[in-house]
Amino acid sequence: MSFNYRKWTCQLFMLAVLFLPASLYAQTQDSLRVLFVGNSYTYFYNLPQMVATMAESQGKAIVTRQSTVGGSHLGEHWNRERETRSRDLIELGGWDYVVMNNHSMSTINTPEDFDKYGEQFVALIKQHGAQPVFYMTWARKWNPLMQETITKGYEKLAKATGADVVPIGPLWMKSIALRPDIDLYFEDGSHPSPEGTYLTALAYYRFFTGKSTSEIPDRLQTVDKDGEKLYLAIIDPNTATFFQQLVDSFDMKTLADDR
C-alpha cells in the first residue's frame, strides 16, 4: 500500500513537471511583452504600469517593462551612459514591441542625433525580433507651435525606418483644442499630469490591442508587493469618457489593420 502510494505520488509529480512548462508557454504566447525605453515622459505617473493595468481590466495581458532615465536622449541609451541597460534588454530578446521615447526637444535641438540613434535602435530592435515603435511626444505648454516640428521629425524617421509611431503629441493638441479646461500638463508645463498620462496610456492600449477604450475604468487599481491596493489613476468620470471617445475616434495612422 505504501509502495503504491509513493508510486502514485511520483507519477503525479512527473505529470506536473511535464505540463507546467506547457502552461507557462501558453501564458507567454497569450501575452504581449512591451519594453519602454526613454525618460521621464515615460515614467511620470507610471505610464507602462498604467497600460498593463488597463489591459488587465479588459481581460488582456500586456507585460510592460521600462528602461528610463530622467532627461535622457536615445544617444545616451545607445552608448550605455548614465547606467542605462536598454541595449542589453533589447538584445536579450523576447519582446513584441519596443517603444522609444527620445528627449522632448530632440527633434528641435538635435535633429541629426535624433535620426542617427533612432535608426540604430530600429535596426537593433528588428534584429532581435521585436517591432520598433516611436513615442511621438507633445509641444511644451507655452509653445504649441513646437508640435509641427516634432510631428514631422517622428513621421519622417518612422517612414524611413519602417517603424510604427504613436501620435501622442497630436492627440494631446486635439484634446487641448476641444477641452482646454483639462490640464494635461504637470505644473512645469512639460511633463504629463495624471490626466495626461491616462490619455497617453489609453492611446497605447488601443495601439497594442486595436480595441475600443470605452470600458477602461476611470480608476485604475493594482496591488503593491505586499498585496495591498494601489491606485495608479483616479480620473474624473466625465474626463475619462471624453478621453476614451477622443482616442477611439482619433486617426491612428500606424494602427495595423490586423491587430
C-alpha positions as CSV (number, residue, x, y, z in Angstrom):
1,M,0.0,0.0,0.0
2,S,2.8,2.3,1.0
3,F,4.7,1.5,-2.2
4,N,1.7,2.1,-4.4
5,Y,1.1,5.5,-2.7
6,R,4.7,6.5,-3.3
7,K,4.5,5.4,-6.9
8,W,1.2,7.3,-7.4
9,T,2.8,10.4,-5.8
10,C,5.8,10.2,-8.1
11,Q,3.7,9.8,-11.2
12,L,1.6,12.8,-10.2
13,F,4.8,14.9,-9.7
14,M,6.1,13.9,-13.1
15,L,2.9,14.9,-14.8
16,A,3.0,18.3,-13.1
17,V,6.6,18.8,-14.3
18,L,5.6,17.8,-17.9
19,F,2.5,20.1,-18.0
20,L,3.9,23.1,-16.2
21,P,6.2,24.3,-19.0
22,A,3.4,24.0,-21.5
23,S,1.1,26.1,-19.3
24,L,3.7,28.7,-18.9
25,Y,4.4,28.7,-22.6
26,A,0.7,29.2,-23.3
27,Q,0.6,32.2,-20.9
28,T,3.6,33.7,-22.7
29,Q,2.0,33.2,-26.1
30,D,-1.2,34.9,-24.9
31,S,0.7,37.9,-23.6
32,L,2.2,40.9,-25.3
33,R,5.6,41.9,-24.0
34,V,6.5,45.6,-24.3
35,L,9.7,47.4,-23.4
36,F,9.5,51.2,-22.9
37,V,12.9,52.9,-23.5
38,G,13.1,56.6,-22.6
39,N,12.9,59.2,-19.9
40,S,10.5,61.0,-17.5
41,Y,7.8,61.4,-20.2
42,T,7.5,57.6,-19.9
43,Y,7.8,57.1,-16.1
44,F,5.7,60.1,-14.9
45,Y,2.7,58.6,-13.3
46,N,3.8,55.1,-14.2
47,L,2.8,55.0,-17.9
48,P,4.0,51.4,-18.5
49,Q,2.2,50.1,-15.5
50,M,-1.0,52.0,-16.4
51,V,-1.0,50.4,-19.9
52,A,-0.7,47.0,-18.3
53,T,-3.4,47.7,-15.8
54,M,-5.8,48.9,-18.5
55,A,-5.2,45.7,-20.4
56,E,-5.8,43.6,-17.3
57,S,-9.1,45.4,-16.6
58,Q,-10.2,44.1,-20.0
59,G,-9.0,40.6,-19.6
60,K,-5.9,41.1,-21.8
61,A,-2.3,40.5,-20.8
62,I,0.3,43.2,-21.7
63,V,3.5,42.7,-19.8
64,T,5.4,46.1,-19.6
65,R,8.9,46.8,-18.5
66,Q,10.9,50.0,-18.7
67,S,14.5,51.3,-19.1
68,T,14.2,55.0,-18.3
69,V,16.4,57.8,-17.0
70,G,15.1,61.4,-16.5
71,G,16.0,63.9,-19.2
72,S,17.8,61.2,-21.3
73,H,18.3,61.1,-25.1
74,L,18.3,57.9,-27.1
75,G,22.0,58.5,-27.7
76,E,22.7,58.0,-24.0
77,H,20.7,54.8,-24.1
78,W,22.6,53.6,-27.2
79,N,26.0,54.4,-25.6
80,R,25.1,52.8,-22.3
81,E,25.6,56.1,-20.5
82,R,24.0,57.0,-17.1
83,E,23.8,53.3,-16.2
84,T,21.2,52.6,-18.9
85,R,20.6,49.0,-19.9
86,S,18.3,49.5,-22.8
87,R,20.5,47.8,-25.4
88,D,21.2,44.8,-23.1
89,L,17.4,44.4,-22.5
90,I,16.7,44.5,-26.2
91,E,19.5,42.1,-27.0
92,L,18.0,39.6,-24.5
93,G,15.0,39.3,-26.8
94,G,11.5,38.1,-26.0
95,W,9.8,41.5,-26.7
96,D,6.9,42.0,-29.0
97,Y,7.3,45.8,-29.1
98,V,10.0,48.3,-28.0
99,V,8.6,51.8,-27.5
100,M,11.2,54.6,-27.8
101,N,10.8,58.0,-26.1
102,N,13.5,60.4,-27.2
103,H,14.1,63.7,-25.4
104,S,11.1,66.0,-25.9
105,M,13.3,68.7,-27.6
106,S,15.5,66.3,-29.7
107,T,13.6,66.9,-33.0
108,I,14.2,70.7,-32.5
109,N,17.6,70.9,-30.8
110,T,19.5,67.8,-32.1
111,P,17.7,66.6,-35.2
112,E,20.8,64.8,-36.6
113,D,21.3,62.7,-33.4
114,F,17.5,62.2,-33.3
115,D,17.7,60.5,-36.7
116,K,21.0,58.7,-36.1
117,Y,20.2,57.0,-32.8
118,G,16.6,56.3,-33.9
119,E,17.8,54.5,-36.9
120,Q,20.3,52.5,-34.9
121,F,17.7,51.4,-32.3
122,V,15.2,50.4,-35.0
123,A,17.8,48.2,-36.6
124,L,18.7,46.6,-33.3
125,I,15.1,46.0,-32.3
126,K,14.2,44.4,-35.6
127,Q,17.3,42.2,-35.4
128,H,16.1,40.8,-32.1
129,G,12.6,40.1,-33.3
130,A,10.5,43.0,-32.0
131,Q,8.6,45.8,-33.6
132,P,10.0,49.3,-33.0
133,V,7.5,52.0,-32.0
134,F,8.3,55.7,-31.7
135,Y,6.6,57.6,-28.9
136,M,5.7,60.9,-30.6
137,T,5.8,63.5,-27.8
138,W,4.0,66.8,-27.4
139,A,4.9,70.5,-27.5
140,R,5.6,72.4,-24.3
141,K,2.6,74.1,-22.8
142,W,3.9,77.6,-23.5
143,N,4.6,77.0,-27.2
144,P,2.2,74.7,-29.0
145,L,3.8,75.7,-32.3
146,M,6.6,73.2,-31.5
147,Q,4.2,70.4,-32.4
148,E,4.6,70.7,-36.1
149,T,8.4,70.2,-36.0
150,I,8.0,67.3,-33.5
151,T,5.4,65.6,-35.6
152,K,7.4,66.0,-38.9
153,G,10.5,64.6,-37.3
154,Y,8.9,61.5,-36.0
155,E,6.9,60.8,-39.1
156,K,9.9,61.2,-41.3
157,L,12.0,58.8,-39.1
158,A,9.3,56.2,-38.9
159,K,8.7,56.2,-42.6
160,A,12.5,55.9,-43.3
161,T,13.0,53.0,-40.9
162,G,9.7,51.1,-41.2
163,A,8.9,51.7,-37.5
164,D,5.5,52.4,-36.1
165,V,4.8,55.7,-34.4
166,V,2.0,56.5,-31.9
167,P,1.0,60.2,-32.4
168,I,0.6,61.2,-28.8
169,G,1.5,64.8,-29.4
170,P,-1.2,65.4,-32.0
171,L,-3.7,63.6,-29.7
172,W,-2.8,66.0,-26.9
173,M,-3.2,69.0,-29.2
174,K,-6.7,67.8,-30.2
175,S,-7.7,67.3,-26.5
176,I,-6.5,70.8,-25.6
177,A,-8.4,72.3,-28.6
178,L,-11.6,70.6,-27.6
179,R,-11.3,70.7,-23.8
180,P,-8.8,73.4,-22.7
181,D,-10.2,73.1,-19.2
182,I,-8.5,69.7,-18.8
183,D,-4.8,70.3,-18.0
184,L,-2.7,67.5,-19.5
185,Y,0.5,69.1,-18.2
186,F,2.3,68.9,-14.8
187,E,3.0,72.2,-13.2
188,D,6.2,72.6,-15.1
189,G,4.4,72.8,-18.5
190,S,6.4,69.9,-19.9
191,H,5.7,66.6,-18.1
192,P,2.3,64.9,-18.1
193,S,-0.2,65.4,-15.4
194,P,-2.1,62.3,-14.1
195,E,-4.7,63.1,-16.8
196,G,-2.1,63.5,-19.5
197,T,-0.6,60.1,-18.6
198,Y,-4.1,58.5,-18.5
199,L,-4.8,59.8,-22.0
200,T,-1.4,58.6,-23.3
201,A,-2.0,55.2,-21.8
202,L,-5.4,54.9,-23.5
203,A,-3.7,55.5,-26.8
204,Y,-1.1,52.8,-26.2
205,Y,-3.8,50.3,-25.1
206,R,-5.6,50.9,-28.3
207,F,-2.4,50.7,-30.4
208,F,-1.4,47.4,-28.9
209,T,-4.8,45.8,-28.9
210,G,-6.8,47.5,-31.6
211,K,-9.7,47.5,-29.2
212,S,-12.1,50.3,-28.1
213,T,-11.1,52.0,-24.8
214,S,-14.7,52.7,-23.8
215,E,-14.8,50.1,-21.0
216,I,-11.5,51.2,-19.4
217,P,-12.2,52.2,-15.7
218,D,-11.6,55.8,-14.6
219,R,-9.9,54.4,-11.5
220,L,-7.0,52.1,-12.3
221,Q,-6.1,49.8,-9.5
222,T,-3.3,47.3,-8.9
223,V,-1.5,45.9,-5.8
224,D,1.9,46.6,-4.3
225,K,4.5,44.0,-3.3
226,D,2.5,43.2,-0.1
227,G,-0.7,42.7,-2.0
228,E,-2.2,46.0,-0.8
229,K,-4.5,48.1,-3.0
230,L,-2.6,50.7,-5.1
231,Y,-4.3,53.3,-7.3
232,L,-2.4,54.3,-10.4
233,A,-5.1,56.7,-11.6
234,I,-8.2,58.4,-10.3
235,I,-9.7,60.4,-13.1
236,D,-13.0,62.3,-13.1
237,P,-15.5,60.0,-14.9
238,N,-16.6,62.7,-17.4
239,T,-13.0,63.4,-18.2
240,A,-12.3,59.7,-18.7
241,T,-15.3,59.3,-21.0
242,F,-14.1,62.3,-23.1
243,F,-10.6,60.8,-23.4
244,Q,-11.9,57.4,-24.4
245,Q,-14.1,58.9,-27.1
246,L,-11.2,61.0,-28.3
247,V,-8.8,58.1,-28.5
248,D,-11.4,55.8,-30.2
249,S,-12.2,58.4,-32.9
250,F,-8.6,59.6,-33.4
251,D,-6.8,58.8,-36.7
252,M,-4.1,56.4,-35.5
253,K,-2.5,56.2,-38.9
254,T,0.0,53.5,-37.8
255,L,-2.6,51.2,-36.2
256,A,-2.2,47.9,-38.2
257,D,-5.5,46.5,-39.6
258,D,-4.8,43.0,-38.3
259,R,-4.2,43.9,-34.7
